[in-house]
Amino acid sequence: MDLLADLEDRGLIQDSTDLDALRERINSGPVGLYYGCDPSADSLHVGNLIGLLILRRFADAGHDAIALAGGATGMIGDPSGRSRERNLLDADALSRNFKRIAEQLERISRVSLVDNLDWTGPVTLLEFLRDVGKHASVNQMIARESVKARLESENGISFTEFAYQLLQAHDYLHLFRSRGVELQIGGSDQWGNILAGVELIRKADGGHAHAFTWPLMLRADGKKFGKSEDGAIWLAADRTSPYQFFQYWMNVPDADVERFLLQLTLLPADECRAVAAAHAGAPHKRAGQRRIAREVTTLVHGAEATEAAEEASGILFGAVPAGASPRALEFLSSEVPTTAFEPGDLARVLASTPLASSLSDARRTIGQGAAYVNGARQPEDRPLTEADLLHGRWLVLRKGKRTYHLLDAARRPS
């Protein structure tokens, strides 16, 4: 497969150095490339997925793909795409964040991981100024869009963030020398930083390096996916649960189905377009969104979590919970109100939950046929016992079509 042609077909190349030269280099044998993420939060987010999957595509084709976690650059803060300077994190916070995102980088991209603190930490200021700073043109640094925008803003830019692009350029030079890396990739907001590395390699070593970026992935409101955005979609299960992650993709607009299939899955491009075409013929069935949700959730959280998330989603949209797996019910307990199970009459149990305001309200709900136990309508009051528990632990109550409450026997006092 022509990797670059495939990426172009998917809309994943925006800015680039000479693509023909890069294609010739790729065709001549394995190439080293890297994609970097700063540990400024304790999780990566959906906006990082494109980079991780491009690394996997190159690695699967036999190239030396590297994921870089910026233990050093994370201490500085990248001004790209930001209107004001970020709060700097201390070393302990960065270390905790690094350990968390390192696992995500390795699990999703399935490539080797490096930390730029390993080679940046020992470098003295004088060494850096002599070996990197002397090759940097202040005129070019000021002309970078990310810097120019900050210089023209009311907040300005500190020297700390202004120097960020030199640190990233130094990373590229180090990997060029130590690992034979000849290609750096990133989102389009990184183009200036990446070019600084290409130029540093040329000036310092007379070397020829390559680069390309992809368009930033935007949300339906036009904002980019990112750590600082409201409602960020995280890759860590404790920040965005697998259920919430799955549901996010189930609710993407129809207009985004083909784009997300092409850019956020490893499906062949022809299959992505076939799925999108079938979806366009019957969008009410949401088959396109379901395929995206399954593929992306599996890439991030694994097949078992995806299956459980889809089961939990089905329950909340009317599927009978009696056959649900224990993990699906466990997922459900983190998404709907859950209290301890205590045996008793249905009306009294309902009245002990937010599903009914009083015992009389609970009896009225039952009489109206609006009370459900594990998906089955209950036309009259009856005892709820241990025999009603699913997998010996959970009982799913529902009022009407969409109001749920979960009872969990494991929460009873021992």
C-alpha positions as CSV (number, residue, x, y, z in Angstrom):
1,M,0.0,0.0,0.0
2,D,1.1,3.6,-0.7
3,L,0.9,4.9,2.8
4,L,1.0,8.6,1.8
5,A,-1.7,8.0,-0.9
6,D,-3.9,6.3,1.7
7,L,-3.4,9.2,4.2
8,E,-4.2,11.7,1.5
9,D,-7.3,9.7,0.5
10,R,-8.4,9.9,4.2
11,G,-7.9,13.7,4.3
12,L,-5.0,13.3,6.7
13,I,-2.3,15.4,5.1
14,Q,-2.6,19.2,5.2
15,D,0.9,20.7,5.4
16,S,4.0,18.9,4.3
17,T,7.5,19.2,3.1
18,D,8.2,17.6,-0.3
19,L,5.7,14.7,-0.5
20,D,7.3,13.2,-3.6
21,A,10.7,13.1,-1.8
22,L,9.1,11.5,1.2
23,R,7.3,8.9,-0.9
24,E,10.6,8.0,-2.6
25,R,12.2,7.7,0.8
26,I,9.5,5.5,2.2
27,N,9.6,3.3,-0.9
28,S,13.3,2.8,-0.5
29,G,13.0,1.1,2.9
30,P,11.9,1.5,6.5
31,V,11.8,5.1,7.8
32,G,11.9,6.4,11.3
33,L,9.1,8.7,12.4
34,Y,7.7,10.2,15.6
35,Y,4.7,11.8,17.1
36,G,4.8,13.7,20.4
37,C,2.4,14.4,23.2
38,D,2.9,16.6,26.2
39,P,1.9,15.2,29.6
40,S,0.1,18.5,30.6
41,A,-2.9,16.3,31.7
42,D,-3.1,12.8,33.1
43,S,-4.8,11.5,29.9
44,L,-4.6,11.9,26.2
45,H,-7.8,12.9,24.4
46,V,-9.7,12.2,21.2
47,G,-7.6,14.8,19.4
48,N,-4.5,12.6,19.9
49,L,-6.1,9.6,18.2
50,I,-5.2,10.5,14.7
51,G,-1.5,10.7,15.5
52,L,-1.5,7.4,17.4
53,L,-3.3,5.6,14.5
54,I,-0.9,7.1,11.9
55,L,2.0,5.7,14.0
56,R,0.2,2.3,14.0
57,R,-0.3,2.4,10.2
58,F,3.4,3.1,9.7
59,A,4.5,0.5,12.3
60,D,2.2,-2.2,10.6
61,A,3.9,-1.4,7.3
62,G,7.3,-2.1,8.8
63,H,8.6,1.3,9.7
64,D,10.2,2.5,13.0
65,A,7.4,4.4,14.6
66,I,8.0,6.2,17.9
67,A,5.7,7.8,20.3
68,L,7.2,10.6,22.3
69,A,5.9,11.7,25.7
70,G,7.2,15.2,26.4
71,G,8.4,15.0,30.0
72,A,10.7,18.1,29.2
73,T,8.5,20.1,26.8
74,G,5.5,19.5,29.2
75,M,7.3,21.6,31.8
76,I,7.3,24.6,29.4
77,G,4.0,24.6,27.6
78,D,3.2,24.9,23.9
79,P,1.7,28.2,22.9
80,S,0.2,26.7,19.8
81,G,-3.6,27.3,19.7
82,R,-3.7,29.0,23.1
83,S,-4.7,32.5,23.8
84,R,-2.9,32.6,27.2
85,E,0.0,30.9,28.9
86,R,-0.8,27.7,30.7
87,N,-0.1,27.1,34.4
88,L,3.2,25.3,34.7
89,L,3.1,21.9,36.5
90,D,5.6,20.8,39.0
91,A,7.8,17.8,38.5
92,D,5.7,15.4,40.6
93,A,2.5,16.2,38.7
94,L,4.3,15.8,35.4
95,S,5.7,12.5,36.5
96,R,2.2,11.2,37.4
97,N,0.8,12.4,34.1
98,F,3.6,10.9,32.2
99,K,3.1,7.4,33.7
100,R,-0.6,7.6,32.8
101,I,-0.3,8.7,29.2
102,A,2.7,6.5,28.5
103,E,0.4,3.5,29.0
104,Q,-2.2,5.0,26.6
105,L,0.5,5.8,24.0
106,E,1.9,2.2,24.0
107,R,-1.5,0.5,24.2
108,I,-3.2,2.4,21.4
109,S,-0.3,3.1,19.0
110,R,1.6,-0.2,19.8
111,V,5.0,1.4,19.2
112,S,8.1,2.1,21.2
113,L,7.9,5.1,23.7
114,V,10.6,7.7,24.5
115,D,10.7,10.6,27.0
116,N,12.4,13.8,25.8
117,L,13.3,14.6,29.4
118,D,15.9,11.8,29.2
119,W,18.0,13.7,26.7
120,T,16.9,17.3,27.5
121,G,17.4,17.1,31.3
122,P,21.2,16.8,31.2
123,V,21.7,19.6,28.7
124,T,23.0,22.8,30.3
125,L,21.7,26.3,29.3
126,L,25.1,27.2,27.7
127,E,25.1,23.9,25.7
128,F,21.6,24.5,24.5
129,L,22.3,28.1,23.4
130,R,25.5,27.0,21.6
131,D,24.2,23.9,19.9
132,V,20.6,24.9,19.2
133,G,20.1,28.6,19.8
134,K,22.9,29.6,17.3
135,H,21.0,27.9,14.5
136,A,17.6,29.6,15.3
137,S,16.5,32.7,13.5
138,V,14.5,35.0,15.7
139,N,12.8,36.5,12.6
140,Q,11.5,33.0,11.7
141,M,10.5,32.2,15.2
142,I,8.4,35.4,15.4
143,A,6.9,34.7,12.1
144,R,5.3,31.4,13.3
145,E,1.6,31.7,13.4
146,S,1.3,30.5,17.0
147,V,3.8,33.0,18.2
148,K,2.5,35.8,16.0
149,A,-1.0,35.4,17.3
150,R,0.2,35.6,20.9
151,L,2.4,38.6,20.2
152,E,-0.7,40.4,18.9
153,S,-2.9,39.4,21.8
154,E,-3.5,41.3,25.0
155,N,-1.7,38.6,27.0
156,G,1.5,38.5,24.9
157,I,3.9,35.5,25.2
158,S,6.6,34.7,27.7
159,F,10.1,33.8,26.8
160,T,9.4,30.4,28.2
161,E,6.7,29.6,25.7
162,F,8.5,31.5,22.9
163,A,11.4,29.0,23.3
164,Y,9.2,26.0,23.1
165,Q,9.7,25.4,19.4
166,L,13.5,25.2,20.0
167,L,13.0,22.4,22.5
168,Q,10.8,20.5,20.0
169,A,13.3,21.1,17.3
170,H,16.0,19.7,19.6
171,D,13.9,16.6,20.0
172,Y,13.8,16.0,16.3
173,L,17.6,16.6,16.0
174,H,18.3,14.2,18.8
175,L,16.0,11.4,17.3
176,F,17.5,12.1,13.9
177,R,21.0,11.5,15.3
178,S,20.2,8.7,17.7
179,R,17.4,6.7,16.0
180,G,17.7,7.7,12.4
181,V,14.3,9.4,12.6
182,E,13.6,11.3,9.3
183,L,9.9,12.2,9.7
184,Q,7.9,14.1,12.3
185,I,4.1,14.2,12.2
186,G,1.6,16.2,14.1
187,G,-1.6,18.3,14.0
188,S,-1.7,21.4,11.8
189,D,-1.3,23.6,14.8
190,Q,2.2,22.1,15.2
191,W,3.5,23.0,11.7
192,G,5.7,25.8,12.9
193,N,7.3,23.8,15.7
194,I,7.8,20.8,13.3
195,L,9.4,23.0,10.6
196,A,11.8,24.4,13.2
197,G,13.1,20.8,13.7
198,V,13.4,20.2,9.9
199,E,15.5,23.5,9.7
200,L,17.6,22.7,12.7
201,I,18.6,19.3,11.2
202,R,19.5,21.0,8.0
203,K,21.6,23.7,9.6
204,A,23.2,21.7,12.4
205,D,23.9,18.4,10.5
206,G,23.3,19.2,6.8
207,G,20.6,16.5,7.0
208,H,17.4,16.1,5.1
209,A,14.3,15.6,7.2
210,H,10.6,15.3,6.3
211,A,7.3,16.4,8.0
212,F,3.6,16.5,7.5
213,T,0.6,17.5,9.5
214,W,-3.1,16.7,9.4
215,P,-6.1,19.0,9.8
216,L,-7.2,19.5,13.4
217,M,-10.2,17.4,14.2
218,L,-13.1,19.7,15.1
219,R,-16.2,19.1,17.2
220,A,-19.7,19.8,15.9
221,D,-19.4,23.3,17.5
222,G,-16.3,24.1,15.5
223,K,-13.9,23.8,18.5
224,K,-10.9,21.5,18.4
225,F,-10.8,18.4,20.6
226,G,-8.4,19.2,23.4
227,K,-7.5,19.0,27.0
228,S,-8.6,22.6,27.8
229,E,-11.9,22.4,26.0
230,D,-15.2,22.0,27.9
231,G,-16.5,18.4,27.6
232,A,-13.1,17.0,26.5
233,I,-13.4,13.3,25.4
234,W,-10.5,11.6,27.3
235,L,-8.9,8.3,26.5
236,A,-8.6,7.3,30.1
237,A,-11.5,5.2,31.4
238,D,-11.7,7.1,34.7
239,R,-11.9,10.4,32.9
240,T,-14.4,9.4,30.2
241,S,-16.0,6.0,30.9
242,P,-16.1,3.5,28.1
243,Y,-19.9,3.9,28.1
244,Q,-19.7,7.7,27.8
245,F,-17.0,7.2,25.1
246,F,-19.2,4.8,23.2
247,Q,-22.2,7.1,23.5
248,Y,-20.3,10.1,22.2
249,W,-19.7,8.4,18.9
250,M,-23.3,7.1,18.8
251,N,-24.4,10.8,18.8
252,V,-22.0,12.3,16.2
253,P,-23.8,14.1,13.3
254,D,-24.5,12.2,10.2
255,A,-22.3,14.6,8.2
256,D,-19.3,13.4,10.2
257,V,-19.8,9.7,9.8
258,E,-17.6,9.2,6.7
259,R,-14.8,11.5,8.0
260,F,-14.6,9.8,11.4
261,L,-14.6,6.3,9.8
262,L,-11.8,7.3,7.5
263,Q,-9.7,9.1,10.1
264,L,-10.3,7.4,13.4
265,T,-10.5,3.7,12.5
266,L,-8.1,1.2,10.9
267,L,-10.8,0.1,8.4
268,P,-9.8,0.2,4.7
269,A,-10.9,3.4,3.0
270,D,-13.2,1.6,0.6
271,E,-15.0,-0.1,3.5
272,C,-15.3,3.2,5.4
273,R,-17.0,4.7,2.3
274,A,-19.3,1.7,1.9
275,V,-20.4,1.9,5.5
276,A,-21.0,5.6,5.1
277,A,-23.0,5.1,1.9
278,A,-25.2,2.5,3.5
279,H,-25.7,4.8,6.5
280,A,-26.8,7.6,4.2
281,G,-29.5,5.4,2.8
282,A,-31.1,4.9,6.2
283,P,-29.6,7.4,8.7
284,H,-32.4,6.8,11.2
285,K,-30.8,3.3,11.9
286,R,-27.6,5.0,13.0
287,A,-25.5,2.1,11.6
288,G,-22.7,4.5,10.7
289,Q,-22.5,5.9,14.2
290,R,-22.6,2.4,15.7
291,R,-19.7,1.2,13.5
292,I,-17.7,4.3,14.5
293,A,-18.5,3.7,18.2
294,R,-17.5,0.0,18.0
295,E,-14.3,0.6,16.1
296,V,-13.0,3.6,18.1
297,T,-14.0,2.3,21.5
298,T,-12.3,-1.1,20.7
299,L,-9.1,0.7,19.7
300,V,-9.1,2.7,23.0
301,H,-10.6,0.4,25.6
302,G,-10.6,-3.1,24.0
303,A,-13.2,-5.4,22.7
304,E,-14.6,-6.5,26.0
305,A,-15.2,-3.0,27.3
306,T,-16.8,-2.1,23.9
307,E,-19.2,-5.0,24.1
308,A,-20.2,-4.1,27.7
309,A,-20.6,-0.4,26.8
310,E,-22.9,-1.3,23.9
311,E,-24.9,-3.6,26.2
312,A,-25.3,-0.9,28.8
313,S,-26.3,1.6,26.0
314,G,-28.9,-0.9,24.8
315,I,-30.4,-1.2,28.2
316,L,-30.8,2.5,28.6
317,F,-32.5,2.6,25.2
318,G,-35.1,-0.1,25.9
319,A,-33.3,-3.5,25.6
320,V,-34.2,-6.1,28.2
321,P,-31.4,-6.3,30.8
322,A,-32.1,-9.9,31.8
323,G,-29.3,-11.2,29.5
324,A,-26.8,-8.4,30.1
325,S,-23.3,-9.4,31.2
326,P,-22.0,-8.5,34.7
327,R,-19.6,-6.0,33.2
328,A,-22.4,-4.2,31.3
329,L,-24.4,-3.9,34.6
330,E,-21.3,-2.7,36.3
331,F,-20.9,0.0,33.6
332,L,-24.6,0.8,34.1
333,S,-24.1,1.4,37.8
334,S,-21.7,4.2,37.0
335,E,-24.1,5.9,34.6
336,V,-27.5,5.8,36.5
337,P,-28.4,6.4,40.1
338,T,-27.6,3.2,42.1
339,T,-28.4,2.3,45.7
340,A,-28.2,-0.9,47.8
341,F,-30.7,-3.7,47.2
342,E,-32.9,-4.6,50.1
343,P,-35.6,-7.2,49.7
344,G,-39.2,-5.9,50.1
345,D,-42.4,-5.1,48.3
346,L,-41.9,-3.4,44.9
347,A,-43.9,-0.3,46.0
348,R,-41.8,0.2,49.1
349,V,-38.6,-0.3,47.1
350,L,-39.7,2.2,44.5
351,A,-40.6,4.7,47.2
352,S,-37.0,4.3,48.6
353,T,-35.6,5.5,45.3
354,P,-36.0,8.8,43.3
355,L,-38.4,6.9,41.0
356,A,-41.3,7.6,43.4
357,S,-41.9,10.5,45.8
358,S,-43.9,8.5,48.2
359,L,-45.5,5.0,48.8
360,S,-48.7,6.2,47.3
361,D,-46.9,7.6,44.3
362,A,-45.1,4.2,43.9
363,R,-48.4,2.3,44.0
364,R,-49.9,4.7,41.5
365,T,-46.9,4.1,39.2
366,I,-47.4,0.4,39.4
367,G,-51.1,0.7,38.8
368,Q,-50.5,2.7,35.7
369,G,-48.3,0.0,34.3
370,A,-45.2,2.3,34.4
371,A,-43.0,0.2,36.7
372,Y,-40.6,-2.3,35.3
373,V,-38.3,-4.8,37.0
374,N,-35.4,-6.1,34.9
375,G,-37.3,-4.9,31.8
376,A,-40.5,-6.6,32.6
377,R,-43.6,-4.5,33.3
378,Q,-45.1,-5.0,36.8
379,P,-48.9,-4.6,36.7
380,E,-49.2,-5.1,40.5
381,D,-47.2,-4.9,43.7
382,R,-45.1,-7.9,44.6
383,P,-42.1,-8.8,46.7
384,L,-38.7,-8.3,45.3
385,T,-36.3,-11.1,46.5
386,E,-32.8,-12.3,45.9
387,A,-34.2,-14.4,43.1
388,D,-34.8,-11.2,41.1
389,L,-31.2,-10.3,41.1
390,L,-29.3,-10.5,37.9
391,H,-26.0,-12.4,38.3
392,G,-26.9,-12.6,42.0
393,R,-26.2,-8.9,42.4
394,W,-28.1,-6.3,40.4
395,L,-31.8,-5.4,39.8
396,V,-32.8,-2.8,37.2
397,L,-35.8,-0.7,38.0
398,R,-37.4,1.5,35.4
399,K,-40.2,4.1,35.5
400,G,-41.8,4.8,32.1
401,K,-39.6,4.6,29.1
402,R,-36.4,6.3,30.1
403,T,-36.0,6.7,33.9
404,Y,-33.7,4.1,35.5
405,H,-32.5,3.2,38.9
406,L,-30.1,0.3,39.7
407,L,-30.1,-1.7,42.9
408,D,-26.9,-3.4,43.9
409,A,-26.8,-6.1,46.5
410,A,-23.1,-5.6,46.9
411,R,-23.7,-2.2,48.5
412,R,-25.7,-3.7,51.4
413,P,-24.0,-3.3,54.8
414,S,-22.3,-6.5,55.8
